[in-house]
Amino acid sequence: MVEQRAQDMTAELGVTVVAGFLGAGKTTLVNHLLQHADGRRLGVMVNDFGALNIDEALVDERRDDLITLSNGCVCCSLQGELSSSIESMIRRRGEQLDHLLIECSGVSDPERVVNVLHYPRLRARARLDNVITLVDAALDHAGLSPALRHLVASQVDNADLVVINKVDLVDEQDIARLEQAVLLPGSRHVRTTQAALPADFVFWPVSSEAPKCRRVRSRLSPATSIETLGLKTLSWKHEGAVDMTELSTLLHDMPKPILRFKGVVRLDDGRVLALQRAAGRLTSWELGNWPKGESQLVFIGEDTPSLWEWLSLRLERLPDCQQD
Ligand SMILES: Nc1nc2c(ncn2[C@@H]2O[C@H](COP(=O)(O)OP(=O)(O)OP(=O)(O)O)[C@@H](O)[C@H]2O)c(=O)[nH]1
């Protein structure tokens, strides 16, 4: 991998792949890097697992160098779309971009994204600089299904740098236990809050030697496929305002196997709220940049029929429920 990168240092566009399980802090890292780009011109590609791409709204600034890949996962069904989007990013922006950030969906194995970057037609023009995997320190990893634990292990094993994020939410002992459980011996890793990773960890100085990142050997094979993960998504759209009292009760009651929730909600008074739940914690903030009139909610969780029946029933009190 390092040898491949050394050959590619003259290629025009440096690429960082940002991976990590649902809600680990990938968008937070992308936003942090956009804010600490130090004059570097960054392109961003985001990929949400759900049918609605909420990440598009959550990445700071609406930019014409933001490409959204939705309704699938870059590690499987969207590989063709990923490669053509990278090509079009290179074509359209090649001379005006210094670096491309590819944010994978939370259920992607970054190895598959890296494979796309090795396609001959991309190799000469894009240079993979690093794979950064975020791990959610607040998530009960032991409580995940074996397939999802396998996915997280694969994300970690394929990283050049592992970012143990959300260390503000847990104590030192828990962090040490998590590191012991998920990291391979000698893995390059850092701890962060709000994914505040120094930019030097991500962007290689243009004139430097090839990056000395360590490519760990995967202890798992074959690569995780989305089909084996046993996950389901449910998305919901509504043209008008949403009753926050009803929605808040629903979100409060949501069972643990619904692993991730994201939404953008228009309120009666015209304000727009972004809402998220990851590792059981709900956060919300006012959003200034949502051009669409509608409210959108996406839920991702284990494929247990009773869970989705429960959610559908609750969502029926809010109109226009649509299952994927
Ligand atoms: N307390 C705390 N919250 C964090 C931290 N980093 C991120 N968050 C919150 O965690 C939630 C998920 O963060 P995102 O950056 O959207 O996670 P993601 O990996 O992009 O999520 P998906 O794309 O859905 O997989 C958001 O509500 C963030 O504000 C952190 O270090 N501490």
The ligand as an SDF file (V2000), in Angstrom:
LIG
                    3D

 32 34  0  0  0  0  0  0  0  0999 V2000
  -20.6330   14.0960   22.9020 N   0  0  0  0  0  0  0  0  0  0  0  0
  -20.0810   13.9640   21.6900 C   0  0  0  0  0  0  0  0  0  0  0  0
  -20.8760   13.9000   20.6100 N   0  0  0  0  0  0  0  0  0  0  0  0
  -20.2850   13.7770   19.4010 C   0  0  0  0  0  0  0  0  0  0  0  0
  -18.8910   13.7160   19.2480 C   0  0  0  0  0  0  0  0  0  0  0  0
  -18.6070   13.5890   17.9340 N   0  0  0  0  0  0  0  0  0  0  0  0
  -19.7880   13.5740   17.2940 C   0  0  0  0  0  0  0  0  0  0  0  0
  -20.8180   13.6860   18.1720 N   0  0  0  0  0  0  0  0  0  0  0  0
  -22.2560   13.6620   17.8820 C   0  0  0  0  0  0  0  0  0  0  0  0
  -22.5830   12.3320   17.4650 O   0  0  0  0  0  0  0  0  0  0  0  0
  -23.6340   12.3630   16.5010 C   0  0  0  0  0  0  0  0  0  0  0  0
  -23.2250   11.6200   15.2560 C   0  0  0  0  0  0  0  0  0  0  0  0
  -22.1420   12.3130   14.6500 O   0  0  0  0  0  0  0  0  0  0  0  0
  -21.9270   12.2830   13.0630 P   0  0  0  0  0  0  0  0  0  0  0  0
  -20.6910   13.0370   12.7740 O   0  0  0  0  0  0  0  0  0  0  0  0
  -23.1630   12.6810   12.3490 O   0  0  0  0  0  0  0  0  0  0  0  0
  -21.7060   10.7290   12.8390 O   0  0  0  0  0  0  0  0  0  0  0  0
  -21.5520    9.9420   11.4610 P   0  0  0  0  0  0  0  0  0  0  0  0
  -20.4950    8.9150   11.6740 O   0  0  0  0  0  0  0  0  0  0  0  0
  -21.3280   10.8900   10.3360 O   0  0  0  0  0  0  0  0  0  0  0  0
  -22.9740    9.2700   11.3090 O   0  0  0  0  0  0  0  0  0  0  0  0
  -23.5370    8.3850   10.0690 P   0  0  0  0  0  0  0  0  0  0  0  0
  -23.1400    9.0950    8.8080 O   0  0  0  0  0  0  0  0  0  0  0  0
  -25.0090    8.3340   10.2670 O   0  0  0  0  0  0  0  0  0  0  0  0
  -22.9570    7.0360   10.1850 O   0  0  0  0  0  0  0  0  0  0  0  0
  -23.9370   13.8340   16.2530 C   0  0  0  0  0  0  0  0  0  0  0  0
  -25.0290   14.2070   17.0620 O   0  0  0  0  0  0  0  0  0  0  0  0
  -22.6660   14.5450   16.7090 C   0  0  0  0  0  0  0  0  0  0  0  0
  -22.8900   15.8700   17.1420 O   0  0  0  0  0  0  0  0  0  0  0  0
  -18.0660   13.7850   20.4350 C   0  0  0  0  0  0  0  0  0  0  0  0
  -16.8380   13.6890   20.4040 O   0  0  0  0  0  0  0  0  0  0  0  0
  -18.7180   13.9100   21.6160 N   0  0  0  0  0  0  0  0  0  0  0  0
  1  2  1  0
  2  3  2  0
  2 32  1  0
  3  4  1  0
  4  5  2  0
  4  8  1  0
  5  6  1  0
  5 30  1  0
  6  7  2  0
  7  8  1  0
  8  9  1  0
  9 10  1  0
  9 28  1  0
 10 11  1  0
 11 12  1  0
 11 26  1  0
 12 13  1  0
 13 14  1  0
 14 15  2  0
 14 16  1  0
 14 17  1  0
 17 18  1  0
 18 19  2  0
 18 20  1  0
 18 21  1  0
 21 22  1  0
 22 23  2  0
 22 24  1  0
 22 25  1  0
 26 27  1  0
 26 28  1  0
 28 29  1  0
 30 31  2  0
 30 32  1  0
M  END
$$$$
